[in-house]
Amino acid sequence: MRVAREESITKAAESLHITQPTLSRQLSALVDKTEQEISESEGNIEGTISVAGGLLEANKDFIQLMKRFQKKIPWCF
């Protein structure tokens, strides 16, 4: 993923020739889709999620998304 390679949402957006808010919305939409799929899975979820981060500024949005996810699916944490 470009964000991981660039280690920054802002830099990734620049390299993709889109604005940072646009990329953040796209990432948020991926999270929303994943949350929906999990909620529709009737509790049959297995697996491991591994996350690596770079700059604190770039991680701020991701941390907020993970907090929302944790509130909706607390048994995953």
Gaussian input, Z-matrix of N, CA and C with variables (Angstrom, degrees):
# hf/3-21g

backbone

0 1
 N
 C     1     B1
 C     2     B2     1     A1
 N     3     B3     2     A2     1     D1
 C     4     B4     3     A3     2     D2
 C     5     B5     4     A4     3     D3
 N     6     B6     5     A5     4     D4
 C     7     B7     6     A6     5     D5
 C     8     B8     7     A7     6     D6
 N     9     B9     8     A8     7     D7
 C    10    B10     9     A9     8     D8
 C    11    B11    10    A10     9     D9
 N    12    B12    11    A11    10    D10
 C    13    B13    12    A12    11    D11
 C    14    B14    13    A13    12    D12
 N    15    B15    14    A14    13    D13
 C    16    B16    15    A15    14    D14
 C    17    B17    16    A16    15    D15
 N    18    B18    17    A17    16    D16
 C    19    B19    18    A18    17    D17
 C    20    B20    19    A19    18    D18
 N    21    B21    20    A20    19    D19
 C    22    B22    21    A21    20    D20
 C    23    B23    22    A22    21    D21
 N    24    B24    23    A23    22    D22
 C    25    B25    24    A24    23    D23
 C    26    B26    25    A25    24    D24
 N    27    B27    26    A26    25    D25
 C    28    B28    27    A27    26    D26
 C    29    B29    28    A28    27    D27
 N    30    B30    29    A29    28    D28
 C    31    B31    30    A30    29    D29
 C    32    B32    31    A31    30    D30
 N    33    B33    32    A32    31    D31
 C    34    B34    33    A33    32    D32
 C    35    B35    34    A34    33    D33
 N    36    B36    35    A35    34    D34
 C    37    B37    36    A36    35    D35
 C    38    B38    37    A37    36    D36
 N    39    B39    38    A38    37    D37
 C    40    B40    39    A39    38    D38
 C    41    B41    40    A40    39    D39
 N    42    B42    41    A41    40    D40
 C    43    B43    42    A42    41    D41
 C    44    B44    43    A43    42    D42
 N    45    B45    44    A44    43    D43
 C    46    B46    45    A45    44    D44
 C    47    B47    46    A46    45    D45
 N    48    B48    47    A47    46    D46
 C    49    B49    48    A48    47    D47
 C    50    B50    49    A49    48    D48
 N    51    B51    50    A50    49    D49
 C    52    B52    51    A51    50    D50
 C    53    B53    52    A52    51    D51
 N    54    B54    53    A53    52    D52
 C    55    B55    54    A54    53    D53
 C    56    B56    55    A55    54    D54
 N    57    B57    56    A56    55    D55
 C    58    B58    57    A57    56    D56
 C    59    B59    58    A58    57    D57
 N    60    B60    59    A59    58    D58
 C    61    B61    60    A60    59    D59
 C    62    B62    61    A61    60    D60
 N    63    B63    62    A62    61    D61
 C    64    B64    63    A63    62    D62
 C    65    B65    64    A64    63    D63
 N    66    B66    65    A65    64    D64
 C    67    B67    66    A66    65    D65
 C    68    B68    67    A67    66    D66
 N    69    B69    68    A68    67    D67
 C    70    B70    69    A69    68    D68
 C    71    B71    70    A70    69    D69
 N    72    B72    71    A71    70    D70
 C    73    B73    72    A72    71    D71
 C    74    B74    73    A73    72    D72
 N    75    B75    74    A74    73    D73
 C    76    B76    75    A75    74    D74
 C    77    B77    76    A76    75    D75
 N    78    B78    77    A77    76    D76
 C    79    B79    78    A78    77    D77
 C    80    B80    79    A79    78    D78
 N    81    B81    80    A80    79    D79
 C    82    B82    81    A81    80    D80
 C    83    B83    82    A82    81    D81
 N    84    B84    83    A83    82    D82
 C    85    B85    84    A84    83    D83
 C    86    B86    85    A85    84    D84
 N    87    B87    86    A86    85    D85
 C    88    B88    87    A87    86    D86
 C    89    B89    88    A88    87    D87
 N    90    B90    89    A89    88    D88
 C    91    B91    90    A90    89    D89
 C    92    B92    91    A91    90    D90
 N    93    B93    92    A92    91    D91
 C    94    B94    93    A93    92    D92
 C    95    B95    94    A94    93    D93
 N    96    B96    95    A95    94    D94
 C    97    B97    96    A96    95    D95
 C    98    B98    97    A97    96    D96
 N    99    B99    98    A98    97    D97
 C   100   B100    99    A99    98    D98
 C   101   B101   100   A100    99    D99
 N   102   B102   101   A101   100   D100
 C   103   B103   102   A102   101   D101
 C   104   B104   103   A103   102   D102
 N   105   B105   104   A104   103   D103
 C   106   B106   105   A105   104   D104
 C   107   B107   106   A106   105   D105
 N   108   B108   107   A107   106   D106
 C   109   B109   108   A108   107   D107
 C   110   B110   109   A109   108   D108
 N   111   B111   110   A110   109   D109
 C   112   B112   111   A111   110   D110
 C   113   B113   112   A112   111   D111
 N   114   B114   113   A113   112   D112
 C   115   B115   114   A114   113   D113
 C   116   B116   115   A115   114   D114
 N   117   B117   116   A116   115   D115
 C   118   B118   117   A117   116   D116
 C   119   B119   118   A118   117   D117
 N   120   B120   119   A119   118   D118
 C   121   B121   120   A120   119   D119
 C   122   B122   121   A121   120   D120
 N   123   B123   122   A122   121   D121
 C   124   B124   123   A123   122   D122
 C   125   B125   124   A124   123   D123
 N   126   B126   125   A125   124   D124
 C   127   B127   126   A126   125   D125
 C   128   B128   127   A127   126   D126
 N   129   B129   128   A128   127   D127
 C   130   B130   129   A129   128   D128
 C   131   B131   130   A130   129   D129
 N   132   B132   131   A131   130   D130
 C   133   B133   132   A132   131   D131
 C   134   B134   133   A133   132   D132
 N   135   B135   134   A134   133   D133
 C   136   B136   135   A135   134   D134
 C   137   B137   136   A136   135   D135
 N   138   B138   137   A137   136   D136
 C   139   B139   138   A138   137   D137
 C   140   B140   139   A139   138   D138
 N   141   B141   140   A140   139   D139
 C   142   B142   141   A141   140   D140
 C   143   B143   142   A142   141   D141
 N   144   B144   143   A143   142   D142
 C   145   B145   144   A144   143   D143
 C   146   B146   145   A145   144   D144
 N   147   B147   146   A146   145   D145
 C   148   B148   147   A147   146   D146
 C   149   B149   148   A148   147   D147
 N   150   B150   149   A149   148   D148
 C   151   B151   150   A150   149   D149
 C   152   B152   151   A151   150   D150
 N   153   B153   152   A152   151   D151
 C   154   B154   153   A153   152   D152
 C   155   B155   154   A154   153   D153
 N   156   B156   155   A155   154   D154
 C   157   B157   156   A156   155   D155
 C   158   B158   157   A157   156   D156
 N   159   B159   158   A158   157   D157
 C   160   B160   159   A159   158   D158
 C   161   B161   160   A160   159   D159
 N   162   B162   161   A161   160   D160
 C   163   B163   162   A162   161   D161
 C   164   B164   163   A163   162   D162
 N   165   B165   164   A164   163   D163
 C   166   B166   165   A165   164   D164
 C   167   B167   166   A166   165   D165
 N   168   B168   167   A167   166   D166
 C   169   B169   168   A168   167   D167
 C   170   B170   169   A169   168   D168
 N   171   B171   170   A170   169   D169
 C   172   B172   171   A171   170   D170
 C   173   B173   172   A172   171   D171
 N   174   B174   173   A173   172   D172
 C   175   B175   174   A174   173   D173
 C   176   B176   175   A175   174   D174
 N   177   B177   176   A176   175   D175
 C   178   B178   177   A177   176   D176
 C   179   B179   178   A178   177   D177
 N   180   B180   179   A179   178   D178
 C   181   B181   180   A180   179   D179
 C   182   B182   181   A181   180   D180
 N   183   B183   182   A182   181   D181
 C   184   B184   183   A183   182   D182
 C   185   B185   184   A184   183   D183
 N   186   B186   185   A185   184   D184
 C   187   B187   186   A186   185   D185
 C   188   B188   187   A187   186   D186
 N   189   B189   188   A188   187   D187
 C   190   B190   189   A189   188   D188
 C   191   B191   190   A190   189   D189
 N   192   B192   191   A191   190   D190
 C   193   B193   192   A192   191   D191
 C   194   B194   193   A193   192   D192
 N   195   B195   194   A194   193   D193
 C   196   B196   195   A195   194   D194
 C   197   B197   196   A196   195   D195
 N   198   B198   197   A197   196   D196
 C   199   B199   198   A198   197   D197
 C   200   B200   199   A199   198   D198
 N   201   B201   200   A200   199   D199
 C   202   B202   201   A201   200   D200
 C   203   B203   202   A202   201   D201
 N   204   B204   203   A203   202   D202
 C   205   B205   204   A204   203   D203
 C   206   B206   205   A205   204   D204
 N   207   B207   206   A206   205   D205
 C   208   B208   207   A207   206   D206
 C   209   B209   208   A208   207   D207
 N   210   B210   209   A209   208   D208
 C   211   B211   210   A210   209   D209
 C   212   B212   211   A211   210   D210
 N   213   B213   212   A212   211   D211
 C   214   B214   213   A213   212   D212
 C   215   B215   214   A214   213   D213
 N   216   B216   215   A215   214   D214
 C   217   B217   216   A216   215   D215
 C   218   B218   217   A217   216   D216
 N   219   B219   218   A218   217   D217
 C   220   B220   219   A219   218   D218
 C   221   B221   220   A220   219   D219
 N   222   B222   221   A221   220   D220
 C   223   B223   222   A222   221   D221
 C   224   B224   223   A223   222   D222
 N   225   B225   224   A224   223   D223
 C   226   B226   225   A225   224   D224
 C   227   B227   226   A226   225   D225
 N   228   B228   227   A227   226   D226
 C   229   B229   228   A228   227   D227
 C   230   B230   229   A229   228   D228

   B1=1.4532
   B2=1.5281
   B3=1.2873
   B4=1.4625
   B5=1.5194
   B6=1.3247
   B7=1.4719
   B8=1.5237
   B9=1.3228
   B10=1.4671
   B11=1.5272
   B12=1.3151
   B13=1.4668
   B14=1.5251
   B15=1.3252
   B16=1.4662
   B17=1.5299
   B18=1.3438
   B19=1.4673
   B20=1.5236
   B21=1.3174
   B22=1.4597
   B23=1.5271
   B24=1.3228
   B25=1.4584
   B26=1.5310
   B27=1.3135
   B28=1.4649
   B29=1.5233
   B30=1.3404
   B31=1.4657
   B32=1.5259
   B33=1.3248
   B34=1.4672
   B35=1.5244
   B36=1.3182
   B37=1.4646
   B38=1.5279
   B39=1.3218
   B40=1.4641
   B41=1.5244
   B42=1.3287
   B43=1.4666
   B44=1.5229
   B45=1.3383
   B46=1.4604
   B47=1.5315
   B48=1.3386
   B49=1.4691
   B50=1.5362
   B51=1.3265
   B52=1.4645
   B53=1.5223
   B54=1.3196
   B55=1.4622
   B56=1.5256
   B57=1.3135
   B58=1.4696
   B59=1.5220
   B60=1.3441
   B61=1.4709
   B62=1.5290
   B63=1.3414
   B64=1.4664
   B65=1.5153
   B66=1.3214
   B67=1.4648
   B68=1.5186
   B69=1.3215
   B70=1.4683
   B71=1.5212
   B72=1.3318
   B73=1.4795
   B74=1.5222
   B75=1.3290
   B76=1.4611
   B77=1.5220
   B78=1.3160
   B79=1.4725
   B80=1.5222
   B81=1.3136
   B82=1.4594
   B83=1.5278
   B84=1.3384
   B85=1.4701
   B86=1.5228
   B87=1.3762
   B88=1.4776
   B89=1.5154
   B90=1.3496
   B91=1.4648
   B92=1.5226
   B93=1.3331
   B94=1.4670
   B95=1.5267
   B96=1.3261
   B97=1.4651
   B98=1.5250
   B99=1.3122
   B100=1.4622
   B101=1.5231
   B102=1.3353
   B103=1.4657
   B104=1.5287
   B105=1.3326
   B106=1.4604
   B107=1.5286
   B108=1.3228
   B109=1.4566
   B110=1.5279
   B111=1.3134
   B112=1.4624
   B113=1.5197
   B114=1.3234
   B115=1.4658
   B116=1.5225
   B117=1.3268
   B118=1.4597
   B119=1.5259
   B120=1.3142
   B121=1.4668
   B122=1.5231
   B123=1.3238
   B124=1.4670
   B125=1.5223
   B126=1.3322
   B127=1.4561
   B128=1.5143
   B129=1.3059
   B130=1.4621
   B131=1.5224
   B132=1.3248
   B133=1.4577
   B134=1.5189
   B135=1.3053
   B136=1.4555
   B137=1.5141
   B138=1.3093
   B139=1.4543
   B140=1.5103
   B141=1.2998
   B142=1.4504
   B143=1.5225
   B144=1.2971
   B145=1.4572
   B146=1.5189
   B147=1.3162
   B148=1.4610
   B149=1.5154
   B150=1.3148
   B151=1.4567
   B152=1.5220
   B153=1.3246
   B154=1.4620
   B155=1.5205
   B156=1.3021
   B157=1.4532
   B158=1.5063
   B159=1.3038
   B160=1.4575
   B161=1.5105
   B162=1.3023
   B163=1.4543
   B164=1.5194
   B165=1.3190
   B166=1.4588
   B167=1.5176
   B168=1.3091
   B169=1.4677
   B170=1.5328
   B171=1.3218
   B172=1.4621
   B173=1.5246
   B174=1.3076
   B175=1.4616
   B176=1.5197
   B177=1.3074
   B178=1.4607
   B179=1.5321
   B180=1.3182
   B181=1.4656
   B182=1.5237
   B183=1.3247
   B184=1.4587
   B185=1.5241
   B186=1.3131
   B187=1.4658
   B188=1.5246
   B189=1.3200
   B190=1.4652
   B191=1.5262
   B192=1.3275
   B193=1.4612
   B194=1.5315
   B195=1.3219
   B196=1.4665
   B197=1.5298
   B198=1.3188
   B199=1.4684
   B200=1.5215
   B201=1.3543
   B202=1.4752
   B203=1.5224
   B204=1.3186
   B205=1.4649
   B206=1.5329
   B207=1.3254
   B208=1.4617
   B209=1.5294
   B210=1.3264
   B211=1.4633
   B212=1.5218
   B213=1.3392
   B214=1.4602
   B215=1.5221
   B216=1.3352
   B217=1.4543
   B218=1.5291
   B219=1.3255
   B220=1.4672
   B221=1.5226
   B222=1.3079
   B223=1.4620
   B224=1.5276
   B225=1.3238
   B226=1.4721
   B227=1.5321
   B228=1.3229
   B229=1.4629
   B230=1.4993
   A1=108.56
   A2=114.78
   A3=120.38
   A4=112.46
   A5=118.12
   A6=121.00
   A7=109.92
   A8=116.76
   A9=119.94
   A10=110.74
   A11=116.33
   A12=120.06
   A13=111.18
   A14=116.86
   A15=121.55
   A16=112.19
   A17=116.56
   A18=123.43
   A19=112.70
   A20=116.00
   A21=120.88
   A22=108.82
   A23=116.07
   A24=119.47
   A25=109.67
   A26=116.68
   A27=120.70
   A28=111.42
   A29=117.12
   A30=120.67
   A31=110.83
   A32=116.31
   A33=119.46
   A34=110.14
   A35=116.58
   A36=120.64
   A37=110.46
   A38=116.63
   A39=120.14
   A40=111.07
   A41=116.97
   A42=119.41
   A43=112.03
   A44=116.99
   A45=121.62
   A46=112.10
   A47=115.69
   A48=122.74
   A49=112.03
   A50=115.18
   A51=121.78
   A52=107.53
   A53=116.73
   A54=119.37
   A55=109.89
   A56=115.09
   A57=120.60
   A58=111.51
   A59=119.68
   A60=118.85
   A61=112.80
   A62=116.80
   A63=119.99
   A64=110.56
   A65=116.74
   A66=120.36
   A67=111.06
   A68=117.23
   A69=120.60
   A70=111.00
   A71=117.03
   A72=120.30
   A73=111.02
   A74=116.60
   A75=119.79
   A76=111.07
   A77=116.70
   A78=120.09
   A79=110.39
   A80=116.44
   A81=120.83
   A82=111.06
   A83=116.34
   A84=120.50
   A85=110.14
   A86=117.30
   A87=119.92
   A88=110.33
   A89=116.49
   A90=120.60
   A91=109.81
   A92=116.69
   A93=120.19
   A94=110.91
   A95=116.42
   A96=120.47
   A97=110.59
   A98=116.95
   A99=120.92
   A100=110.52
   A101=116.68
   A102=120.12
   A103=110.66
   A104=116.76
   A105=120.75
   A106=110.64
   A107=117.07
   A108=120.57
   A109=111.16
   A110=116.40
   A111=120.04
   A112=110.27
   A113=116.73
   A114=119.37
   A115=111.51
   A116=117.90
   A117=121.91
   A118=113.07
   A119=117.69
   A120=120.89
   A121=113.87
   A122=117.74
   A123=122.91
   A124=112.51
   A125=117.32
   A126=121.25
   A127=115.44
   A128=119.03
   A129=122.08
   A130=110.54
   A131=115.63
   A132=120.49
   A133=108.93
   A134=115.49
   A135=121.49
   A136=108.41
   A137=116.05
   A138=119.37
   A139=112.34
   A140=114.83
   A141=123.05
   A142=108.97
   A143=115.60
   A144=120.77
   A145=107.27
   A146=116.63
   A147=122.09
   A148=108.33
   A149=115.64
   A150=120.93
   A151=108.71
   A152=115.87
   A153=121.67
   A154=107.44
   A155=116.74
   A156=119.63
   A157=111.73
   A158=113.74
   A159=120.69
   A160=110.51
   A161=115.44
   A162=121.64
   A163=112.04
   A164=116.81
   A165=121.76
   A166=111.65
   A167=117.70
   A168=121.13
   A169=111.05
   A170=116.49
   A171=120.62
   A172=111.41
   A173=117.49
   A174=121.37
   A175=112.97
   A176=118.63
   A177=122.13
   A178=111.35
   A179=117.29
   A180=120.71
   A181=111.21
   A182=115.74
   A183=119.54
   A184=111.28
   A185=117.13
   A186=121.43
   A187=110.10
   A188=117.29
   A189=120.56
   A190=111.26
   A191=116.61
   A192=120.20
   A193=111.15
   A194=116.99
   A195=120.44
   A196=111.14
   A197=117.64
   A198=120.71
   A199=110.94
   A200=116.11
   A201=119.64
   A202=110.76
   A203=115.43
   A204=120.80
   A205=110.42
   A206=116.78
   A207=120.99
   A208=111.42
   A209=117.70
   A210=120.64
   A211=111.12
   A212=116.64
   A213=120.86
   A214=112.17
   A215=117.30
   A216=121.60
   A217=109.06
   A218=117.78
   A219=120.34
   A220=114.18
   A221=118.63
   A222=119.83
   A223=112.77
   A224=117.65
   A225=120.69
   A226=112.10
   A227=116.61
   A228=119.29
   A229=111.37
   D1=142.50
   D2=-175.56
   D3=-62.02
   D4=-37.27
   D5=-179.08
   D6=-61.87
   D7=-42.86
   D8=179.13
   D9=-65.26
   D10=-42.72
   D11=-179.00
   D12=-64.46
   D13=-42.92
   D14=-177.90
   D15=-81.30
   D16=-17.76
   D17=-178.12
   D18=61.37
   D19=26.52
   D20=-179.61
   D21=-167.03
   D22=132.64
   D23=176.87
   D24=-65.26
   D25=-40.01
   D26=179.93
   D27=-62.04
   D28=-47.75
   D29=179.91
   D30=-65.78
   D31=-38.31
   D32=178.32
   D33=-63.00
   D34=-43.64
   D35=178.99
   D36=-61.06
   D37=-43.19
   D38=178.73
   D39=-61.43
   D40=-43.00
   D41=-178.60
   D42=-69.60
   D43=-23.42
   D44=177.67
   D45=-91.76
   D46=-2.81
   D47=-179.58
   D48=62.17
   D49=41.33
   D50=173.61
   D51=-132.68
   D52=168.20
   D53=-179.94
   D54=-82.55
   D55=157.87
   D56=179.51
   D57=-61.61
   D58=-43.32
   D59=177.79
   D60=-60.63
   D61=-35.94
   D62=178.27
   D63=-63.23
   D64=-45.71
   D65=179.04
   D66=-64.86
   D67=-41.04
   D68=178.03
   D69=-60.93
   D70=-41.19
   D71=177.23
   D72=-63.59
   D73=-40.01
   D74=178.90
   D75=-64.36
   D76=-41.75
   D77=177.27
   D78=-64.22
   D79=-41.00
   D80=178.58
   D81=-62.72
   D82=-38.80
   D83=179.15
   D84=-64.38
   D85=-38.05
   D86=176.85
   D87=-62.41
   D88=-39.74
   D89=179.42
   D90=-66.15
   D91=-44.18
   D92=179.22
   D93=-59.48
   D94=-42.34
   D95=179.27
   D96=-63.19
   D97=-42.80
   D98=179.02
   D99=-63.98
   D100=-42.73
   D101=177.82
   D102=-60.01
   D103=-42.10
   D104=179.72
   D105=-63.95
   D106=-44.99
   D107=179.78
   D108=-62.45
   D109=-38.09
   D110=179.02
   D111=-67.73
   D112=-43.61
   D113=-178.54
   D114=-66.47
   D115=-26.50
   D116=179.42
   D117=-89.17
   D118=-2.18
   D119=-174.13
   D120=-84.48
   D121=-0.08
   D122=178.59
   D123=59.33
   D124=32.32
   D125=173.92
   D126=80.99
   D127=4.22
   D128=-179.69
   D129=-93.83
   D130=69.45
   D131=-176.03
   D132=-121.36
   D133=131.63
   D134=175.56
   D135=-140.07
   D136=153.61
   D137=175.59
   D138=139.34
   D139=179.11
   D140=-179.33
   D141=-126.53
   D142=136.84
   D143=174.37
   D144=-111.99
   D145=123.53
   D146=177.41
   D147=-112.63
   D148=134.88
   D149=-177.35
   D150=-133.08
   D151=134.85
   D152=174.43
   D153=-123.33
   D154=147.30
   D155=-177.67
   D156=-134.07
   D157=164.79
   D158=179.57
   D159=-116.20
   D160=-112.79
   D161=-176.83
   D162=-67.41
   D163=142.86
   D164=-179.86
   D165=-57.52
   D166=-40.49
   D167=-179.75
   D168=-58.72
   D169=-41.15
   D170=-179.73
   D171=-71.06
   D172=-26.93
   D173=-177.41
   D174=-82.07
   D175=-15.55
   D176=-175.27
   D177=-56.47
   D178=-48.31
   D179=179.71
   D180=-64.82
   D181=-41.48
   D182=-179.77
   D183=-63.10
   D184=-40.95
   D185=179.36
   D186=-61.62
   D187=-42.14
   D188=177.97
   D189=-63.47
   D190=-40.56
   D191=177.69
   D192=-63.62
   D193=-40.41
   D194=179.58
   D195=-67.37
   D196=-35.15
   D197=176.31
   D198=-63.70
   D199=-42.58
   D200=176.59
   D201=-61.88
   D202=-43.80
   D203=179.72
   D204=-61.50
   D205=-43.79
   D206=-179.34
   D207=-63.13
   D208=-37.60
   D209=178.11
   D210=-64.86
   D211=-38.59
   D212=-178.33
   D213=-77.60
   D214=-34.23
   D215=-175.91
   D216=-132.61
   D217=70.30
   D218=-173.99
   D219=-65.76
   D220=-25.74
   D221=-177.66
   D222=-72.54
   D223=-8.21
   D224=177.42
   D225=-78.51
   D226=-14.26
   D227=-174.27
   D228=-112.08

